[in-house]
Amino acid sequence: MVVTTMGVPDETGADPLGPADPCGDPFLRTRFAIPTLPVTYLRRDRLLGHLDLAPRAPLTVVGGAAGAGKTLLVAHWAATRRTPVAWLTAQMADKGRGTFWAYLLQALRLAGVTLSAEVGLPAEAGRVDDALLTRLAAELSAREAPVTAVIDEYDRVTDPEIADQLEFVLRHADTGVRLVLVTRTEPLLPLHRYRAAGAVTEIRNDELAFTPEEAGDLLALHGIRLPPDEIGALLARTRGWAAGLRLSALAAQGERDPRSYLKEFEADRTTIGDYLIAEVLRRQRAETQDLLLRISVLDRFCPALADALTGRADAELILTALHRENAFVEDLGHSWFRLHPLFREILRAHLRARHPGLETELHRRAAAWLRRHGPLVETLEHAAAAGDWAAAAGALVGDLALGELLTGPRAEPLAALFAAMGPEPRTPATDLVRAARALSLGDLDRGLPHLERATRELEDATNRPAQEQPEPAETAAARLGCALLHVLAARLTGSPARAEAAAHRAEELKQEVPGRLLDRHPELTALLRAHLGAARLWAGRFTQARAALTAVTDRGCTTPAAAAQVRAPEPASPVRTRSPAAPERPSTAQVREECLAHLALLDHLDGHSGRAERKALAALAAADHTDPSVLPGIGPATLVLAAVATDRDELDRAEALVDAPPDAADARPPARDPVAQALHALVTARLLLARGDTEGALEAADRTVVADEPSPWAEAHAALVAAGAHLADGRPELAVKLLTELPGEDPLCLVGAAQAELAAGRPGHALDLLDRIRPRHTPGPLIAVRSALVEAELAGVEGDREARRRLVAQALREARRDRLRRPFKEAGPWLRPLLATPALRPLAEGWLLPGASSPDGTPAVSEPPPMIEELSGRERDVLVRLAEMMSTEEIAADLFVSVNTVKTHLKSAYRKLGVNRRHDAVHRARELGLL
């Protein structure tokens, strides 16, 4: 819509027949024309509805950055209004007060507002009579219907006198005029008065930003259609900035692959860069441009940090002004700011072009300032960007954050950050970081030399002169981090004694470390207890192991200060991995999950299968919250579930769990962890024995676990499996020899030895072995069931049928709750006829005997094993389509999601169902009534 006057404009845009401004120059019609909308303009109803409130309030302010879509939005609204709108683009505001008012009066007349000759026109360019303004306000206040006046580019009004005059007319015109200001900066008007009176409508940058739906519609107008995740990524980069979206869409139209272009385009090589340089950077003073270029290396900044980069002391005034001017500087609160992502990209490119080599120095200055005043993550980021690895490692170790390389949400990104560190420099801190990275992967060959060198250097440092000593707090933190790695190394090498000594040393060193550091890093205490608990478990000191592990699972080693940190995480940075909207997991969560898994193993070794299963499921369910796209793998929790499944004779399920991918989420314990290695060998051997593969079982049970000290329970259970294989092959003497030569008195091994003695025809020896269990142990259900069955067999040999029946009934009642079927299958052929007797059959029906009937006569079905966790609605949707034999690509298309999203849901569903194949998932879901 273009407002016309009586004449025809010449080539300058002036109206030759219209009036002139105070200088005698004709008015330029372009100053009164409502801008024409581009063909690809998107109607934004939510903002139009907000602007529809404008006639109800005397003042409306539409303020935002250059290219935020302010002018086109108001132009669209003005063009669709039924009543005339006076439009003025205030590019003449610097020509003087008289000129400004002459143009505004002309805009009102062109909109059909009749003004008497008494109002007149300003006679001079530089001033306007108060009488003119008074008459104008009086005539406007007498109007029956208000006139809407839009002043675009109001940020050009820098004369406070013009603002005062405009506010005078607006106030005294009463309901006769409604003023709409379109501006980049905070307008020169007493907005606080209008806000207090509820007399102003405001639309600001945040509201002008495009929503995901609007962005998708805008791209579609340019012939580009993107999935929601790619639209989200583009919005994160542009912050919903209208010009950025439009310019990138226009540029993508000319590309062969618009989607790839929008993912990867370099802002400084596009028209977006030209726009921001011309409209934002070059409008600033030289000092402001210099500051903007230097702070472009920062994700966020405060005035003091900016001053550290410029060497000046004017950052606070400049940053406050830039934010007020909507110059792509965002206020994060508490005196912290950040640059718009695209603007930052362009500034960094200009910094490299104008000042080669300065970027590295700026990162170094930022790291030094942040080391004293800022968060650790940003310190590490800038030290790494500067290539100052000594500073980066020193900050990590000195902050007592070495444990974050081993566990928690930052472990992976920190490992990736320090992966760029080469063999130099050599300092105690860099050696500790190298050792931690290697030991976290179970690489003792690489990790131990670094750890030993760091230990020597830290010890040597105590003999240096006082003036050469590092900060006491940093030295104590380094020594404590060193002690933590020694506990981990002792765990991995299977040396419980060394683990105890290193843990004792760590407890002493904790007294020298400032409490604030311990509060900030609860993962260190959790790791010390977890590694010590694992080492004690390996040594067979179950009570002490349970105490250390329970200290982590019950309390999580989280202090109030640490909990507060979890509730208020540091601002996002490249070292972070989670969305700012997602809650941060405690740094101890992953350690707690591992400790739960080890407690599940302790329960399993004590014969408490149900308890072991519950803890293992809890560990896996908690681990799944870290990354639901990853299946649990062959870590302790999964292996405990496989062991329990074997005891229940659910061999397919056990096999699926043992065959889970080794790179998955539950495979967190280091590859060299002797507990995990021994458990895997034992579960595999036990499963092979249950399948009847005695040779394979013997081979698996004989696998060597490299450790400085042998584990009594690992040796005992390996001997138990081997004895079972010899018994199955008719070699009871070998079984007896294996089990009776073991040191200690593991109850399961005593039961196994008694069973072997019975098979060898020595019931008296069997009875002696069983008697050795009773006085010292309160057996778990698995041990109690196996013991009762051996006693029942012994009673049968002695001819005591009533005792045999009573003992089998006792075993059935004990086994039923945990569905422990395997001990009955391994008891021998004497048991099956006994189970079919009327006295015992009801106790076995429905869970043990195949083809048995329930009490009401209906066929009994074995209860399927429980799910690890309930399926989500979307996971059920995917399973339904899986059952219909749809491919991954077909499921993605049917659900309007990406293929990767389908794979994520499939992996999570597999884990929850305890399977690792599509066919098994469908079968299992039908068993559970999910399909």
N, C-alpha and C positions, 0 to 999 in steps of 0.2 A: 504494500500500500504506500503510495507516494502522495503527499499533500501538495496540491497545486495552488498557485496564486493567479492573479488576473493576467499576467504577462507570460511571455515565452522566454525561458532562460537562454542566455547566449552561451558561447563556448566556455565561459568562466563559471557558469552555474548561477550567475546573478540574475535577478528579475529586473529587466530594464524599465518596467512600468511601475514597480513597487517602490516603497519608501527606502530611505537610505539610513545607515547607521550614523552616529554623531560625527564621524569623520567625513561624512558625505559619500561614503562608498555604498553601493547597493548591497542589500542582504544576499547572502549565498543560500540558495534554496536547499542545498544539500544539508544545511544545518537543521532543517525542519522536516526532513524526509525520514519516515519510519523505514529502517533498513529492510531490504528485501531478503526473504528467507531462501537459503539454498534448497535445491531439489531434494537433497538427502537429509533435510532437517527433520528431527524426530519430535513429534508432539509429546510433551511431558505433562500429563494431566495432573499429577500430584503437585507440581509447581504452579501450574495455571490455577488450580484450586486455591493455592495459598495466595496468589496475586489477586484473586477475586475478592479477597478481604480488604484490598487496598482502598476501595471507595468508602469503607466504613471507618477508616482512621485517617487523620490528616496527613500522616507521613508514612511512606514505605521506603525501605532501604534494601536494595539488592546489591550486595557487596561480595566481591570475590576476586581471585587472581586474574591476570591476563589470560584470556582464552577459556575462562570458566563457563562461558555460555550465557553471561548476564544479559548482554544487549539483545541477542537473538531471542532469548526467553521473553523479555519484556516487549520486544517488537512483535512477537507472535501474539502475546496477550493483547497489546494495543490494537493490532490489526483486526482482531476478532471482536472488539467491543462495539456495542451498538451506538454508544455515545462517542462524540469526537474526543480525540486525545491530542493535546498540544505537546509536540515533540521538539526537544532542543538538544543538539549535540554541542556540549560546552567547550568546543575547541578555541573559542574566542575569549575565554575567561581571563587570559593574561593580557588582553587588550585594554583593560580598564573597566571600572565599575559601570560607567555609562554605557559602554558597548555591550557589556553582558546584559544589562537590563533592557536595552533597546532590542536585542535579539529575543529575550524572553517575552517582551510585550508583543513582538511580531509573531512569535509562535502561538501566543494566545489568540491573536486576531485571526491567524490562519486556521485555527481550530474552531472558529465561529464565535468566539467571545467578543461581544460588542463592548468596546470601551469608549467613553465619551472623550470629546476633544480636551476636556479639562485635565484628563490624565496626562496627555501629551507624550513627548519623547524626551529622553535625556539630551541636553544640549551639548554636553562635553563628554569625550571618551573616558576621562578619568574620574568623573564624579556624577552623582545623581542627587537631585533635590529630595529632601525628606518629604516635601509636600507631594511630590509625584507618588512616592511609595504609600503615603497615607491615603491619597485619593484612590489608588489602585486597590488597596486593601478594602476600602469602604465599598467600592463598586462590586468587588468580588463577593463580599459578605452579603450583598443584597440579591444575589442570584438565587433563583428558585432551585435550580439543579447545580450541583458542584461540577466544576471542570477539572479534569485530570490532566496534570502537567508532568511530563517525564523529562528529566534532565539527565541525559546520558553523558558519560565521561566526567562525572561530577568531581572526580579526583583532581581535575585540572583547576578547580576552584581552590586557590591557595591563599586568597586574600581574605583575612578574617572579617573585613568590613562587608564584603559581599555576603558572607554567611550570616552575619548579624542582620543585614537588610532582608535577606530571604526569610529568616526566621521571624522577623517583625511582620512581614506581609502574611506569612503562613498563620501566625498566631491571631492576627487581627482580621483576617479574611474569614475566620470561623469555618463554617461548613461550605463556603463558596469555592474552595479549591482543595484538591487532593494531590499532594506532591509525591512523585516517585523518583527517587535518586538511584542511578546506576553508577557504581563507583568501585574502583580497585582498592581504595584506602578508606579508613574510617572518616566519614564526612565531617566537615567543619560545621557542626551543628550541635547544640546541647542535647544530645540523644538521651542523656540520663533523665532529663525532665519528661521526655515523651515516654520513656520506658516506665518511669515511676507512675505516670498517669495511664498507662496501658493504651497510649495513643500512637503507637508505631508498629508497623508490620515489618519483620526483618527476614530476609533470605540470605544466608551466608554460604561460605565455601562448602561446608560439609553437606548442606542440603542441595547445593548445585551439583555435587558429585554424582555421576551416573551410578545407578544401582545395577546389579548383574542383569536383571531383566531388561532395563533400558539399554545397557551396553550391547546385549544380544540383539535387540531390535535395531539399534543404530548400525551395527555391523551388517545385519541382514539387508538394510537399505542400500548398503554398498555391495551387495551380492556375496557376502561372506557369512558363513554359518559355522559357529564353533561350539563344541561341547561345553558344559558348565565349568569343568575344571580349567579349561584353557581360557575361558572368559574370566574366571577368577584370577588366573595368573596375570592376564593383561590388566585387570583392574588393580591388582596389587602394585603393578609397575607404574601405572598412570595415576593411581589414587582416584580414579573416576573422573579425571580432568577432561573436560569436553574437547578442547582443542587437541589434546594428545590422542584421544580416541579417534577423532575425525581424521587427523593427519595421518595416523598410522593406518587407518582403514583405507584412505585414499592411496597411500603408498603401496599397500598390500594388493590393491586391485591390479596393479601393473606387474605383479609377480606370478610366476608359474605355480608356485605353491604358497598361497596366501597364509595358510595355517602355520607353516614352518617359518615364514617371514615374521609373523606376529609374535612367535616365540623367541626369535633370535635377533631381531633388528637392533642395530647399534644406533642409539638415539642421536649421537653427535653427527652421524652421517645421513640424517634425514632432515626434512623440512621442519621437524619438531625442534631440532637443534638450532636452525636458523631463526625460528620464531622466538625461542627463549633467549637467545643471545641478543636479538634486536629489541624485543619487548621488555626484557627484564634486566639482563646483565649490563648492557651498554647504557641504560638509563641511570646507572649508579655512579657515584663518585669513585675516583681512583682508589681511595682507601677501602671503600666498601667492596669493590671488585676484587681487591687483593685478599680481603678477608674471606669472601665467598670461595675464591679459588682454593685457599688453604684449608678451609674447613670441609671441602669436598672429600677429603680422605676419611672423614669421620661419619659413622652411622648416626651418632647423636652428639650433642655438644652443649656445654654451658659456657657462659662468658669467660670464666677463668681458663677453661681448656682452650677456647678460641684465642685468648690472649697469649697463652703459651705457644701457640703456633705462629702468631703474627709478631710477637715480641713487642706489641703495643698494649695499651690499656683502655681501648675504646670499644671493645666488643659488645659490652652490655647495651650501650646506646644504639649501636648499629643494628644488632640483632632485634632489639625491641622495635626499632623503626621499620625494619624489613618485615617483621611479622605484622605490624599494624598496616603496612602498605600491601599486604597480601602478595609479597614478592617471593613466594614459594619457600618461605621459612615457616615451618609448623611449630607451634608452641606445645610441648609435651607436658607442661606444668612443672612447678618447682624449679624454675629457671633453666630448664633443659629444652633444647630445640632439635629439630632435624630438617634436612632439606628434602624437598620433593624428589622422589627417586629419579625421574627423568632429568630434572635440573641438575641433580648431583652427577649423573653420568656425563652430562655435557660439560659441566665444570671440571671434572677430573680429566676429561680429554683435553680441555684447554690448558689445564695446569701442566700436563705432560708436554704439550706443544710449546708453551711459553717459557716454562722453567724446567728443562730436562734435569733429572736427578734430584729435584727438590722433594718429590713425593716420598722418597725413602727417608729423608731427614725429618719430614713432617710426621711420618709414622713413628720414628724414633722419639721425637719430642712428645707425641701423644702417649706412647707407652710409658715414658718416664713420668709424665704428669698423672696418668691413670694408676700407676703403681702406688702412688702416694694417696690419691684421692678417689679413685674410681673402682668399678667392679673388676674382678679378676679376668672374666671372659674377654672384655674389651682390651685389657692390658695385653693378654696373650695374642689377641688378634693383631694388634698394631706392632708388637715386638716381632711377631712372625713375618708380617708384611715388610718390616724393615730388615729382615734377615738377621736380627740380633737374637740368636738362639740362646746365648748365655743369659740374656735378660729374660727371655720367655721362660726358660727352665727355672731360673732363679725365682721368678714370680710364682710359678706353679708350686715349687717345692717350699718356698718361704711362706706361702699362704696355707700350708698344710693340706694342699689339694692334690697331692700325689695319688691318693686313693681314687680320685675322680677319673684317673686313667684306667682304673681296674674295674669300676662299676658305676652304675647310675646313668642318667640320661645324657651326660656329656662324654662318656667314655669313648664312644665311636668318633664323634667330631674332634675330640682332643687328640685321639690317635691319628686321625687324618691330618690334623694341623702339624703335629710333630713328625709325621712321616717325611716331611720335606727337610728335616734337619739332617745334615750330613755327619761325617765322622768328627768334624770339628765344630765348635770348640770343645775342649776337654775341661770340664769343671765338675765338682761333686754333683751339682744340680743336673747338668746335662747327662752325666753317667747314671744318675738315679732315674731320670726320665727314660733313657735307653733301656735300663734294666727293667723298669716297670712295663714298658711296651713289650719286651721280649717275654717276660714271665707271664704276662696276661695271656699270651698265646701258648704257654707251656714250653717255650724255647729256652731250656736251661743252658744249652751250649753257648748261646749268645748273651743271655741275661746274667748269668753268674759272674763272668769276668767284669762286666760293668759294675755290678753290685759290690764286688770285692774291691775294685779300684776306688769307688766312691767311699766305701767304709774306711779304707786306709787314709784317704785324703781328709776325711772329716776328723779322724783321730789325730792326724798330723796338725790340723788347724788349731788344736788346743794348745800346741806348743809355740805358736807364733806370738810375737809381741802384741800387746793389747791394742795398739793403734792399727794393726793389720787384721784384727779380728772382725768378722762380719757382725751384723746386728745380732744380739743374743737371741732374740725371738726367732729370727730366721735360722740361726744355727741349730737351736733346739728343734725347730720344725723339720729341718733336714735330717737330723739324727733320728727323730721319731719316724719319718717317712722311710728311712733306711731300715729301721727295726721292723716296720711293717713288711717290707720286701723280704727280709730274712725269715719272717714267719711264713710268708707265702712260699719262698724257696724250700724251706724245710718241709712244708706240706707236700709240695710237688715231688720232692726227692724221697718221701716216705721216711722222714726222720723226726718222729714225735719228740724226742729229747731236745733236739735243736729248736724245734718250734716252741717248746715250753720255755727254754732259756731266752729266746728272742722276745717272746711275749712278756716275760718278766721284765726284761730290759725296757720294753716299750712302756709298761706301766710306770716304771721309774721316770722315764723321759717325759711322760704326760704331765708330771708335776712341774716341769720346767717350761712348758709351753703355755702362752697366754690363754686364759679360759675362753676368750672371744674366738680364737681360732678353733678350739675344740667344739665350741657351740656351732660354729659356721660349717664344720665338716664332720657331722656325725658318722659319715660313711667310713672314716678311718677306724673308729672304735668298733663299728659293726664288722669291718673286714678282719680286724685283729681277732675278734671272737669267732668269726666264721672259719677262718683258716686254722685257728687253734682247735676248734671243735672238730674239724675234718681230720686234723692230725691225731687227735685223741681217738676218734672213731677208728682210724686205721690201726692204732695201737690196741684196740679192743677195750679201752677204758670207757665203757659205755656211759656210766653215771656221770663222769666228768665231761664227756663229750656232750651229753644231753644238757648239762648245766650251761656250757658255753653257747650252744646253739639256741637254747630257749631264751637266753638273755637277749638275743637278737630278735627272735620272733615275737616275744611278749612285749618288748618295749621298743623295738626298732632302733634303739640307740639314738632316738630323736629328742633333742633338748628343746625347751620352749623357743629359744632363739632360732634353732634350726627350723622348727615348725613355722615360725614367722617368715623365714626366708622362703619356704615352700609356698606360703600364701601370697607372698609379694615377690615374684621372681624378677630378676633383672630384665631390662629392656631387651628386645630381640636383637640378635646379632648373628653373623654368619656361623659362629661356633655353635649356635643353638640349633636344635633339630625339630622342635615342636612349634606348631602354630601358636601365635600369641594368645589365641582364644582358647587353646587347650590347656587344662591345668597341668602344672609340672608335677611329675612323680617325685616323691622323696628320694634323695640320693641313696637311702638305705633299702629301697624297695627290692631291688634285684638281689641284694645280699640276703634279705629276709626270705625270698623265694627259694634260694639255694639252701638256706638253713632248714626251711620246712621240708625240702626234699631229703636232706640228711636225717632229719628227725623221722621222716617216713621210713627211711632205711633202718634206723634203729628199731622202730616198732616192728618192721618185718623180721629183723634178725631175732627179736624177742618172741616172735610167733603171733603177734597181734595183726593179722592181715587186714581186718576191717579198719582199724585205726590207721594202719600204714596207708591204705587206699585213700582215706579221707584227707590225710595230710598231703599226699602226692597230688590229689586232685586240686586241693587248695593252692599248692605251689604252681601248678600248671595254669589254673584259672587266673591267678594273679599275674603270672608271666605273660599271659595272652593280652593283658591290658597294655603292655608295652608296645606291641606291634601286632594287631590282629591279622595282618597279612602273612604271618610266618607261622608254620606248624611247629609244635613242640617236637623236639628231636630226641636223641638217645642220651639224655642226661639222667641223673639219678631218679628224678620223679617219674619219668616215663619207664625206666627200667624197674622201679618198684611196682608200678602198675602191671608191667609184663610178668613180674614174679608172682603177684597176686593172681593174675589171670591164669597162670600155669597151675597154681595151687587149686584153682577152681575148675581146672581142666577145660578152660576156654582157650584152646591152643591156637586157633586162628587169630583170635584177638591178640594174644601174647606175641605171636609172630609178627603181626602188623605193627605192633608197638616197637619191637626190637629192630624191625627193618625201616623205621622212620628215618628221614634224611638226616645225615650227620651234621649238616650246617644249619640246623634249625634253632629255634629260640631256646629250648631247654638244654641245648648242648653248650651251656655257658661255662661249666667248669673247664679249666685248661685241659688240653689234650693229654698232658702228662699226669693228670691227677690219678694217683694209684687207686683211690676209692672207686672212682668211676670206671677205671679199666677193669678192676677186679670184679665189680658188680656186673659189668657187661659180659665178661667171660662166664661168670657163674649162671646168670640168667639164660644165656645162650646154651650152655651145657645142660642146664635143667630142662629147657625146652626140647633139646635134641633127645634127651633121655626119655621124656614123656612121649615123643614121637616114635620111640623104639630104635633110634639110631645110637646104639651104645658106643660104637667106635667114634662117631662124631662127638658124642658127649665127653668121652675120655680125652679126646684131643682138645676140645674147648676148655675143659676143666684144668688142663695142664698148661694153659697159656701162661707165659711168664710175665709178671708185672714187675718192672724194674723199680726197686725201692731199696733204700739203705737198711731198713729194718723190715722183717716179715710181719704180716698181719695175722694174728691168731685166728680171727673169724674167717678171713679169706681162705687160709689154709684148711681150716676145719670144714668149711662148706665145699671147697673143691674136693676134699677127701670124701665128703658125704655123697657128692654126685658120682665120683669114681666108684665108690663102694656100691652105689645103686646100679651102676653099669655092670660091675662084676657079678652082683647078685642076679641081675637079669640074664646074664650069660652063663649062670650056673657055677660061679666061682665064689662061694661064700667065704672060703678061707682067706682069699685075697681081700675081701671086703672087711672081714674082722681085723686083719693085720693093719689095713689102712686106718681104721677108725680107733683101734685101741692103742696105737702108737702115738696118737696126737697128744701134745701137751695140753693141759687144762681140761675142763670138763664142760664142753658145750652141750647143752641138753639135747639138741637135735641129733648131735653126733652120738650121744649115749643111746638114744632111741634107735638110731640106725645101726649101731653096733649090736644092740640087743636083738634087733631083727635079723642081723647076719648070724649071730650065734644060734638063734633058733633054726635058721636055714641050715646051719652046719651041724644041727643035732645036739646042741648043748644048752638045753633050757635052763639049767642051773646058772650058767654064766650070764644068760640073758636076764634072769631075775636079779642077779647081783648088780648088773648095769642099771636096771630100772630103779633099784633101791637107791642108787647114788643120785638120782635126780630129785627124789621127793623131799629130802630134808632141807635142801638149799635153794630151791627154785619155786617161784610161783609162775608156772608156765602159762604162756599165752595160748589161745585156742588151737593154733596149728600144732604146737608141741603137745598140748593136752590130748588132741585127737590122735596124733600118731602114737603117743605113749599108750593111750587106752586101747588102741587096736593091737599093738604088740602084746599088751597084757592079756587081751582077749584071746589072741592066738595061743599064748602061753597057757591060759586056762584050759583051752581046748585040748592042748597036748596032755595036760594033766587030768583030763576027763571031767572037769568042772563045767558042765554045760550051762548051769544057771549063772555062774560068774562070767562066762563068755558072753551070754546074751545081755547081761546087765552092763558089761563094759562096752559092748558094741552100741547099745542104746545110749549110753553116756557119750560116746564119740559122736553119734548121730545128732544128739541134742546140741552138743558143743559146736559141731561143724555147720549146722543148718543156717544159723544167722549169717555167717560169712560165706556160705555155699562152698565149703572146702571139700571138693569132690575127689581131688587127686590122691589124698592119702588112702581112700577106700579102693581106688583102682590099683594102687601099688601094694595093697595089703596081702594079696595072694588069692588063689582060687578058693580057699576055704570060706571066704566071706560072702560070695554071691548067693549061695543057697540059703545062708542064714538071713540075708536081707529080705528074702522072699517070704519068710515066715510071718504068720499073722501078727505075732508080737512086735516085730520090727518094721514090717512093711509100711505102716502109717507114718513112721518117723522118716522114711526115705522117699515117700511119694511126693511128686511135684517138683523135686529139685535134684534128686540123685539117680533114681531108677529111670531108664529110658522106657517110654511107653506106659508109665505108671498112671493111675487114675487118681483124681482128686476125691475127697470124701463124698462129694455129691454125684460121683460117677462119670463126670466129664473128663475128657483127656487132659492131662496136666501138661503144661508147657514150661520148659525151663525159663526162668526169668532172665531176660537179657541183661548184660552188664549195664550199669548206669552210665549216663552221659557225663562228661567232664563238666559241661556247662550247658544251659539251655540255648537252643539256636535262636538267633535273631529272626525277625520277620523276613528280612531280605535274604538271609541264608536259607530259610524255608522255600522262598520263591525260587531260588537257584536250584535247590534240590528237586523241586517239583518238575522243573524243566529238564534236569539231569535224568530223571526217571522216564521222561518222554524221548530220551535218546537224542536230545538236542546238543549240538556242538557248543564249545565255549563262545564262538563268534555268534552263533544263532541266539544263545541266551542273552548275550550283551545287547544284540539288536532288539530282542523282544522286551527287555527291561529298560531300554534307552540308557544304558550305562556303558562304560568302556570295558574292553576285554580284560584289562588289568584289574578293574574293580571286581569282575566276575571271578577271576583267579583268586583274589583276596578273600572273597566270601567262600569259595570252595575250600581253600586251605584252612580257614577258620572252622568250617563245618567238619572237614576231615578230622581235625584235632579234637573237636568236641564229641565226635562219634567214635573216636579211637580207631580210625581206619586210615589208609593212605592210597586207596584206589576208588575210582568212580563207581564201579560195580558194587564194591563192598559198602560204599556210602549209601547207595540206594537200598541195598539189602538190609543194612543196619537200621536205616530210617523206617523201613517197613516193619521191622521187628518191634520198634519202639512206638509204632502207631502214628508216625509223623507223616506218612504218605497214604 
